[in-house]
Amino acid sequence: MELKNNQAALILEVGEDGGVSVNVASGDVDGPAGAICQAIAVKLMQDSAFQAEIMDMIEVDGGGSKD
């Protein structure tokens, strides 16, 4: 997928152990879309309350899928 300069995407990977890694792809890393994705990625990786809120919202059963 090729991103335009005004586009950015979060790429989430869930390992078999349930660990989540976050990467950011952006047409312009220093542009607004890239900066927003970077901020979300940092919050997702460093804010345990935010992580818990997300996991509660998707009701993960431990296998990476919804109940």
Sequence and secondary structure as in RCSB ss.txt:
>XXXX:A:sequence
MELKNNQAALILEVGEDGGVSVNVASGDVDGPAGAICQAIAVKLMQDSAFQAEIMDMIEVDGGGSKD
>XXXX:A:secstr
    TT EEEEEEE TTS EEEEEEES TTSHHHHHHHHHHHHHHH HHHHHHHHHHHTB SSSSB 
